[in-house]
Amino acid sequence: MTVTRSPLFVLTGGLAALALLTGCADADTTAAADSTPTAAASSSSQPASASASESSDDADKSKVDTSKEADESKKAAASESAASESAAEESRRAEKEAEEKAAAESSAAAEASRQAEESAAAKAAEEEAAKKKAEEEAAAQKAAEEEAVKKKAEEEAAAKAAAEEQAKKEAEEQAAAEAEAAAEKAAAEKAEQEQAAAEKAAAPAAQAPAQSVSGTQAARKAKEYIDLIAFSRSGLIEQLAFEGFSTSEATAAVDSLGVDWNAQAVRKAQDYLSLTAFSRSGLIEQLAFEGFTTAQATHGVDSLTVDYNAQAAKKAQEYLELTAFSRSGLIDQLMFEGYTAEQATAGVNAVGL
């Protein structure tokens, strides 16, 4: 490792070297001083006694002074050397502390960088996990909503089918009951006719053509049905055909009655409203299904004074008795039945949903 010397260390080293050189110079001066009196004494060939004595004293004094100065110089040099050595040691210690501090700071910076990287990685992993969780929750919620919508549609379709089946069943039951009543009445009339015929057995009776008798019976049966319940023209012809009359006989019989089919449409509309709830368009469609023309069906429905808000409430109650509905689902179902949005909303409000 390369160690950079500070300016203080160089200066201190220079001062120490200078002190050592000064000490050496002082020592040389002292030695020279010590040898000078001897040389002077030996070079003096014939001095006087007094002069020799004075010279000797001066030389001794000079020697003492020189020695003292040398000692002081040595002490100063030693002091300067110790100070220089102390400064050098202080400089080395400062350099070592600086190196240790730099190493510690470098280690701390590396640790901080490592921790920052770990923290960033942990944060990224946490964000990725949160994103994945949010996506899974969104997918689960979407699937649940789609399943709920599908289930609702299936329930509403089932409810509608059940309601239609119920209405059809009720209509068939009413028609069957009316047909049974008509049959009973016809049977009673037939019995009366047979009794009357038996009473007149002795009297000759004019024989009419078979076709004429059959046609008369068809007309009579048609009149019986019309007296019991309302029929459309095509519906009454079909009923007579079901009873065994030919299509031509049934058609001739129905047309011979001079029936007001608009009035029959009014009666039929009233019959349906007494059985179950209808919207205006739904009732017109039902009459058309029974064989009335669109004009006859419309006349029959519009001839009645109907509170369609009340009809919507009645229909809403019928649906709720069959299955469960949400408020919006029941409104949609009523609108599907032909009620307006206002009528459907009023109907749902009326049942407290």
ABEGO torsion letter per residue (X at the ends): XBBBBBAAAAAAAAAAAAAAAAAAAAAAAAAAAAAAAAAAAAABABBBAAAAAAAAAAAAAAAAAAAAAAAAAAAAAAAAAAAAAAAAAAAAAAAAAAAAAAAAAAAAAAAAAAAAAAAAAAAAAAAAAAAAAAAAAAAAAAAAAAAAAAAAAAAAAAAAAAAAAAAAAAAAAAAAAAAAAAAAAAAAAAAAAAAAAAAAAABBBBBBBAAAAAAAAAAAAAAAAAAABBBBAAAAAAAAAAAGBBAAAAAAAAAAAGBBAAAAAAAAAAAAAAABBBBAAAAAAAAAAAGBBAAAAAAAAAABBBBAAAAAAAAAAAAAAABBBBAAAAAAAAAAAGBBAAAAAAAAAAAGX
